[in-house]
């Protein structure tokens, strides 16, 4: 009895120490961020686009990154819900309780749940290279949707599986169809849908690898799904050639002076005088 009491006390001490260490590390990180970055925090930072020299500490803000993230997260969340909710109802309403098909589907979604996001991005990037596609907002939305669908399905499915079978039987005994029974189930799993949505949004907005592979980056706010997030940058196939920056050529055009980095048959140009006006055009004559 005395030994058990000592073990409990020791475990409480260990838990307390580890908790304090976690708070200490997190607190030190937050303190460093606030101390060194508070001076740069202002309305301009979140309401303006990056300006000239932004990435070396000059003027501009993060509006493009904020809006781009909201576009991708919002659209992928809506699409993920639209796909996941019918799947959950099919697994729990239309299939039998211990169906082999349902068990296999749940195993498949568990496997997809555990795949790192960079694998999704690399797979999509490979397809883009094969098809000769450029990075775009639509590409980022599709990949993030595929990434969060397993999270949606498994989170909602765990709640739906806890529903008592008697409730479903009572609904059927009153003459309700399966579709009408779904309405009853929706009310019961509403907290699970909310939880799954929050988890999926957290995963989607925190992911970077898949988005960088498929949506790229731009200093501008995308205005269409087909617009390249690399600001009319080169197609994905150029990045796989191993000859991305084979040469740099100065150029002059009406917008100003800049540098063109030569690809296999094309040039990717960065305008020095007007940052954010990167463009991609066929063989620029020297």
N, C-alpha and C positions, 0 to 999 in steps of 0.2 A: 504493500500500500504506500509506504514511504517512498519507494523507488519510483512508482507511478507519479506521485506528487512532484518529485524532483524532475522527472521527464517533462511534465506539463509546464513547469516553471521555466525549464531550459528552452523549450520550444517557443514560449511566449517571448523570452529574451531575444532569441534568434529572429523571430518575426519582427519584433520592435526594431532591432538593429538594422535589418535589411530594409525595412520601410523607411527609416531615417536616412539610410544611404541613398535610396532612390530619390527621396525628396531633396537631399543635398545635391545630387548630381543635376537633377532637373532644375532646381533653384539656381545653381551656378550658371547653367546654360542660359536661363531666362535673364539673369542679372547681367551677364555679358552682352546679350542681345540688346537689352534696354539701355545699358550704359553706353555702348558704342554706337547704337543705331538710333537713339531717340532724337538726336539732332537732325537727322535726315527725314524724320517722320513729319510730313505735312500734307495738306490737301492736294498739292500739285503732284505728289508722288503717286497717288491713286486715281488722279483725274486727267493725266496727260500721257501722251505716247512718248517712247524713248526719243531723245534728241541726239544731236551730234555728240559723240564721245560718251554716251550714257554708260557704256560698259567699262569705262575707265574712270568713272566717278563724276561725270559732268551732268548737264541738265537733262530733264525728262522724267518720265514716270513709268508705272507698271500697268497702265490701263489696258494695253493690248493683252497682257498675260491674264489679267483678271477676267476680262470679257471672254477671251478664248476658253478659259477654264469653265466659266459659267455656261457657255454654249455647249461644250462637250459633255459636261456633267448633267445639265438639264435634259438634253436630247437623249443621252444614253440611259438616264434613269426612266424616262417615259417609255422608251422602247423596251427596256428591260422588264418593266412592270407589265407591259402589253404582252410580252412573250411568256413571262413566268407565271402569272396568275392562272391562265388556262391550263398550263402544265400541272400546277399544284392541284387544281380541281380534278383534272383527269386522273392523277395518281391516287387521290383520296375519295373520289365520288364514283368514278366510272370503273375503276379497277377494284378487284377484291382486296381485302385487307392484307393478305400475305401473298399477293400475286408475284410470280417470278419475274414478270415483266417490270413490275414496279420496283422490285429489289434491284434488278439490273440497272434500271434508270437511276435509282438513288446512288448506287455505286459509281456509275459514270459521272454523275454530278459531283460526287465527293472527290473524284480524281481531278476533274476540271477545276474544282475549288482550290486544290492544292498546287496547281501549276503556277509558277511565277509569271508575273506580268510581262517580263522581258521575253519569255517564250512566245506569248501571244504576239508581241510586237515583232519579233524576229520572223515568225511564221507569216504574218501579214506582209512584212517587208519583202519576204521571198516571193510571195504572190505578186506584189506590186512590181518587182524587178522583172518577173516572167512576163507580165502583161504590159510592161513599159509605162506604168502609171506614175503620176507625180503625187507627192504628199498633198493632202487636202484635209479640210475640216470634216468632210464626210468619212474619210478613212479613219480618222481618230475616233469619231463617234461610233462607227461600226465595231472597231476593236475593243473599245471600252465597254460597249454593250455586251459583247461576247464575254468579256472579263467578269462582269457583275451578274450575269444571268444565273450562274451556279450559286452565287451568294443569295440572290433573291429566292430561288427555288428551295434550297436546303433550309434557309431560315424560316420561310413560310410553311414548308412541309413539316418541320418538326412541331409547329404549333397545331397544324391541321391533324396530325396523327394522334395528338392527345385528346381530340374531341371524342366524347363517349359514343360508342356505336349505337347506344339506345336512343340518342338524340336523332341520329339519321333514320333509325327504324321508326321512331315516332313520326317523323316527317313523312316517310313513305306510307305509314299506316293511315295517315289523315288524307291520303290521296294526292300528295305532292309529287310532282315529277322530279327528275334529277336536276333539271334546270332551276326549278323552284326551291329545291333543297340547297342549291348553291347559294341562294340569297340568304338562307339561314346561316350557312357556314361562313359567309363573308362577315357577318356581324360578329361571329365568334373569333375569327382570326384577324380582325382589324388591328389589334395591338401587334400581332406578328408581322403584318404588312408594314406597319409604321417602323418597327424595329429593323426589318429587312431593308427598308428604304434608307434609313440612316446609315446602316452598315455599308450598303452599296455606295452611297454618296461619299462616305469617308474613304472607301477604297478607290473610287473613281477620281476624286479630286486629289488624292495623295499619290496617284500613280504618275510616273514620269516616263519610264522606259518605253511603254507601248505607244504613248503619244508622240514621243520624239521620233520613233521609227516611222509612224504613219501620218502624223499631222505636221511634224516639223516645227518651225518657228518663224515668226515674222514680227517686224516692228509695227505692222499695221493691224487693224481690226478686220477680220474676214467678213466679207459682205455676202458670200454665197457658199453653199455646201461644196461646190466644185472648185472654189478658189484655193490655190495652193497656199498652205500655211508657211511655206518657205518663200513667200513673196515672189511668186513666179520663178522659183528656183528650178534647178535641174531635176529631171526625172530620177526615180530611185535607181534605175539601172546604171547611172553614171557613178553612184557611190560604190557600186559593186565592181567597177572596172579595175580598181587599184591604180588608176591614173587620174585622180581627181585634180590635183594641182600640178600639172605637168609644165606649166609656164604661166607667167603673169605679163600681161601686155597693157601698157597705158592706152587710154582712149580719150577722145574728146567728142562730146555731142552737145546739143543745145542746152541740156540740163546742167552741164558742168563737166568737170574732169573726174576721172576715176581709174579703176584698175579692173581688167578682165582676167579672170583665171580660166585658162583654156582647158576644155575637156576634150574628148575624143574628136568630135566634129563641131562642137559648139563652144560658146563662151558664157560664163556666169559673171556678171558685171556688178561691181559695187561702186556706187556713186559717192565720191569723197566729199563733194561740196553739199550734197543733199542726201544725208544718211536716211535710210529707210526706203530708198528708191531702188533697191536691188531689182534686177530684171534679168531675164533669160531670153536670148535671141539666137537665131541661127548664125552660123559662121560670120563673125564680125571681121571685116577686112582690116588688116593692120595698116 
